[in-house]
Amino acid sequence: MEIDEFRGQTITADHADYDTARAVWNGAIDRHPRLIARCSGPADVTTAVRFAREHDLEIAVRGGGHNVAGTAVCDDGIVIDLSVMRAVRVDPDSGTARVQGGALWSDVDHAAQAHGLATTGGIVSHTGVAGLTLGGGIGWLMRKHGLTVDNLLAADVVTADGELLQASENQHPDLFWALRGGGGNFGVVTSFEFQLHPVGPDVLAGPILWDAGDTDEVLRFYREFVRDAPDDLGTVVRLGTAPPLPVIPEELHWRPVILVGACYAGPVEDAEVVLRPLRAFGRPLLDLIAPMLYVNHQSALDSTVQHGWHYYWKSTYLPELGDDLIDVIAENAFAYTSPRSYAVMFHLGGAVSRVPEAATAFGNRQASHAVTLDGVWRSGEDYADRDIAWTRRFFAALDTYREGVYVNFLGADEDPDRIRDAYGTDTYDRLVDMKTKYDPENVFHHNQNIRPGSE
């Protein structure tokens, strides 16, 4: 199957690279597209969209291929693959970056840190820029600099009719609003323009580990510690086994621990003062907080969430950690069976909460934490049924505390009502209007789908 005027690479089932090209980060996803159109630039994307429409093909769009639901690949359709479109151009004078739609966050961090700049990106460097951005974008810098969408200045978008538009505050501002949190529902973004900020190159960052038996007291202290934390401080709590990283002593490998990771976006000397109470608390097994390059911190967790492992997630936003909620977390967090399974909690607030709710399509800005419960196992390991059941039990135990959900953390088997939960009624209804305007036939539906009003 060939596409006229297409200059990239087309890959079908008889191609030697087919199985590699259809694989995504989540190894539990095993789909077989009829055609993978690996685009060389925006013109190829336009051509591929028009070809798909003419041949009535299901469309999936692949940027980094990192979404847990596997929306980057479909069965018996076309994958519009941007994975070789990874160029990043930084303008240090304006403090902006132009980033192609297939780039990973490691590409952005590498280019921006050459000038001592960064913007909010994922906490794993092999996460795709496009998927993370379009869903909102949470990361270490969000409390100081906002979500990724709060730093988006413009986007080039191929729409459902195969037209290339630029969306910004001044051009198609309604589409620009929808792209900032509405996911891949409105087109294929071929490039993004981001606002950058001075960060690093050295930051005070890293994790502290305590034994899992200390979870209750650590979380109670953590609640008080982050309540008035400065915006410069980003923290993430991980409950699981200590991964076998070279920086972790071998005797701690696979030991159940509660880990608090930190990254201070301001001066290292200020960070030392702010983090001192956390580092002095209780009986830590290991304190790895130290000055380090921001790019190194951004990639520190990469090997703990490898490509090809199998992932099953349940997720929700949570309020501030009351004692009852802490008890629920402590009772359920370590009941997994796979040593690779874990729960992770992101502290929000700060700049995230100060952007007006209606300014972007990202919902639930007033939530205190985003938590994701992650069953993880490797191919051939007999953990799937038990750890999927663990995530579901844990999620059910959190039922009375749930406050919506981050759309990028939704899995493949979610109740459709959870998509509405990700936005709230007013934002969701406005997104339906935008979907009806820009994609009335729901061409882009291989995502956490917002159905047009015409359906």
N, C-alpha and C positions, 0 to 999 in steps of 0.2 A: 504494500500500500504506500503510494508516494503522494506527496503534497506539492503541487505546482508552485514554483517561485519560493520554495522553502530552502533556506541556505544552511540550516543546521543539520543535525543527524536524526534520521528516523530509524527506530528500532522496533522490530516485530519479533514474534515468538521464535522464529528460526535464526535470529541473530545471536552470535556468541555472547554478547553482553546483556542479553534480555533479562536473565535472572538477577544480575547485579543491578540493572537499571530499574527494575520494578521493586526492588527491596527498599524498605524505609526503615527508620530508626527502630520502630517497634517490631521486633521479629515475630510477634503473634499475628501480624497482618500478612496475609498471603493472597494477593489478588493478581489477576492476569489481564492486563489491558490488551486491547487489540493492537494498539500503536502507542509508542512513546515518541513524542516530538521534542527532541532536545534542542531548544531554541538558541540561536546565536545572538539575538538582539530583539528589540521591540517589533521590528517588521515581521520577524518569524512568529512572534506571539499573535499578532494580528492575523497573519495568514493561517495559523493553526486554529484560531477561534472560528474564522470563517469556514474553514474546511470542516470542522466538527459540526457546525450548524448545517452546512449543505448536506452532510452525510448522516445527520441525526444521531451523532455519537455522544454518549455520556462523556462529560468533561471532568477530569480531576486536574488540579493545578499543584505542581510541585515546586517549592522553593528549597528549603532545607530538608524537607521530608521528616520533620521531627515531631509532628503532632501525634499524640498517643492514640488518637482515634484512627489514624492511618488515612486521613482524608486526601493525602497527596497521591493516592493511587486508586484506580477503580477496576472493576471487572468489565471486560469486553467493550471498553471505550477508548478514549484517547487521554493520555497524560501529557499535559502541556508542561514540559520540564524546563525550568529556568536554572538548573543546577550548575551550568557553566557560565552563567551571567553573574559573576561575583566581583566585578570591579568596584572599587571604592575610591572616590576622589575627594580629598580634604582641602578646603580653602581655609588656611589658618587665619587669614586677615578678617574674614567674616565669621569665623568659628562655626562653619557648617560643613557637612559632608553629603555628597551625592553617592548613593549606594544602589547597586543593581539588585533586582528582585531575587536572585539566587544566592546572594551572599550569606555567609554565616557571621555570627557575632565576633568570631576570632578575626575575620577579615576587617571588620570595622575597628575593633580595638587595636589591632596592629597598626592600621593606617593612622588612626586618630592619636594614639599615644606617641607616635613619632613627633607630635607637636604638643604633647602634654595635655591632650584633650580627650574627652569621652562623652558619651550620652548613656542613658539608662538602657541596658541590654540584659539578656538573660544571665542566669547564674551558671550556665553550662555553655562553653564557648562554641560547641558544635550545633547549637540551636540556630535555626534559620531566622534571618532578620524579618522576612515577610510575615511569616505566621505569627511570630511573637508580637510584632508591631500591630498588625491588623486586629488582634484580639485585645490589645491594650498595652502589654509590656511591663511586667514587674521584674525588678532586679535590685541589686545592691544600692544603686544610686537614687532609687525612686523617692525616698523620703526627702532628699535634698533637691533633686532636679525634676521630680514628677515622673509619671509613667513614660514609656517610650512614645505613646501617642501625644503626650503633652509637649514633646520635643519634635514632632513631625511638622515640617513647614510646607511640604508639597509632595505630591505623588503623581507619577505618570501611570495611567490606568487604561488598559484595553477593555472596553465594555462588551456587553453581550452581542452587540451588533457589529463588533470588529473594528470599532473606532478607537483611536488613541487620544485620550483627553488628559489635560493636566488639571489636577484638583488642588486647590489651595484656598486660603481665606478670600482671595479675590477672583478665582476662577472656579466655577462649579462648587461654590461653598457648601451646598447641601450634600453633594457627594463627598467632599472632604470631611464633613462632619461624620457621615456614615462610616467612612473608612477607619476612623479613629475609634475602633472598638467593635465594629460590626462584622469583623472577620472577612472571609473571602467571598461574601455574598454578592459583591457589586462589580466584580471584574478582576482582571489579572494585573497586579501592580508590577510594572517592569522596572521602576526605580523610585527611590525615596530620597527626600532631602531632609536632613536632620539638623537641629541646633545642637552644637557641642558646647562643653563646659570645661574649664580647667580642672583637671583631676590628675593627681600623681605627678610624675610617674611612680613614685613610692607612696604607698598607703600603709597604715597600720591595720592588719587584717589577719584572719585565721580563725580556727575553731578552738574551743575548750571542751573537753570531754569529762563527763561524770558517769559513774556507774548507774545503770538503769534503776537500781533500787533507790536512788536519790531523786527520781523524777518529780515526785510531789514537791519536795522542798526547793528544787531548782526552778520549777515553773512558778512557784509562789514568789520566789525572789525575782525571777525574770520579769514577772508582771509589774512589780514595783520599779524595777530597773528601767524598763522601756517606757513606762508611763510618761515620764518627763524627759526622755532622752532627746538630745539635740537632733535636728534633721540630718546632720552629717552622718549619723550612725545608722547603718543598715544591719539588721540581724535576721538570722534564719535559725530555727530550731529543727534539729533532725533527731528522730527517735528510731533507732535500729542498731545493727551491729557496727562496730568500728571496722571500716573497710581496710583491706590489707595494703595500704599505701606505704611507700618507702619512709615517709616521715613519721609513721606511727609504729612504735615498738612492736615487735612480733608477738610479745605476750598479750597484747591488747587486740590483736587481729580477731575479728568475729565475736568479740565480747559485746553483749548488749549494753548500749550506752545512750545517754542523752547528750547531744552535742549542740552547743550554741556557736554558730559561726557569726563573725562580725567583720564589717568593713567600714572604716571611717573615712569619709570623703574629704575631710579637711586636713589641716596640718598634723603631722605625726605627733608633735609635742602636745597638742590639744587632745589628741586621741588617747595618749598615755593616761591623762588625768581622767577622761570620761570612762575609760574601760577598766580603771583600777578596781572599782567595787566588784565588777563581774569576775575579774581574775582572782580576787581574794575570797570569793564566796565558797564555802563548804570544803569538800575534799576532792578537788579535781584530780582525775587520773592523768590528765595531760593538758598542757597549755601550749598551743602552737601559734598564738597571736604574736606577730612580729612585723617589723617593717618589711615590705616586699613590693615588687613591681605589681602594679594594678593588673597588667595582662597575665601575670602568673597566678594571681588570685582568681581571676576570671576563669581560668582553665583548671583550677585545682580539683574540681569535682568531676571532670570529664570521664575519667576511667571508672567512676562508680555508677555510671548510667550509660553503658556501652551500646553502640549500634548492634542490632541483632538479638539482644536479650528480649525476653517477652515481658510485657508490661500490661498491668490492669490497674486502672485508677478509679477512685471515687474522691470527690472533692466538695468543699463548701467554704464559704466565708464564715468566720466566727467573731463574736463580740470580744471585749476584753475578758481576760482569763479569770473568771470567778472561781471560787474554791470548788464548787460542784463540777464545773466544766473541767478543771484540772484533774479531779478524781476520775472522771470518765476517760480522759486522755491516758492517764497513768494505768488504768485498769485494762485498756484495750491495745495500747500501742505496741506492746511486745508479744502479742499472741500470734504472730506470724509463724510460719514454719521454714520458709526459705531464708537463708542468711542474707540475701540481697534485698529483701523487702524492708520497707521503712515507711514512716510518716514524716512529712516535712511541713513546717509552718512558717509563713512569711509575715513579718510585722509590717503593716501598712502605716497609715497616718501621715503626718508631715505634709509635704507638698501634694501628695496624692489627694488628701482630703480637702485641700484648700481650693481646688479647681471646681467651679460650679458644676453641679450634676448634669445640667443640660448643655454644657459647653462641648462635650464630645459624646460619642455613643458608648463609652465605657460606663458600666453601671456599678452601683454599690460602693461608691467612693468613701463612704463613712465607715465601712467595715474596719475592724481592728486587725484581723489576721485572715490570711488565706491558707487553708490547710489542704493537703492532698495526701491520700492514703494509697500507697503504691505497692501492689503485689508485683514482685520481680523474680523471674527465674530464667535459667538458660534452657535452650533447646535440649530436649531429652531428659530434663530433670522432672521429678514427680511431685511438683509443688503446686501446680496450677489450680486444681480444684480447691485445695485447702486454703491457699492464700487469696484466691478470689472470694471465697466465703469469709475470710478474715476481714477483707476490706469492706465487704457489705455489712457485716456485723458491726464493725467499728463505725461505719457511716450511719447505720440505724441508731446506734447509741448516742450519736451527736444530734439526733433529729430535733430536739427541742431548742437547740442552740443555733441552728442553721440560719444564715442571713444571705441567701443568694449564692452565687457561684461565679468564679472566674471562667469565662467561656473557653479559654485555652486549656483548661484542665478537665473539660468534659470528655468522657470516653465515647466508645462506639455504640454502647448499648443503653444510652440514657433515655429516660422519659422525655418526649419532646417538650413538655412543660418546663423542663429545666433550662431550656434556651431562653424562655421568657424570664425565668428566675435570674438569669445572668444580667439582665438589663433593667428589670422593673417595667411596669405597665406603660408608663408614658414614653420612655425611651424605645421600648419594643414597638409600640404602635407607630412611632415616628420612623423607625427602621423599616417597618412594613411599607410605609408610604414611599420611602426611598427605593426599596426593592421593586415596588410596583412601577416606579418611574424608570429605573435604570436596567432592570432585568425582569420584565413582566412575565416572561415565559419560564422563569426559574432555570435558566441555562446553567448558572453556577449554583448547583444544589449539593454538590459533594463536599459538604462542610457542616458546621453546626447551623442548620438551614433556617433562614428567616423566609417564610413563604410569602410571595407577593399577594396583595389583596385580590388580584384577579383569579387566584386559584381557589 
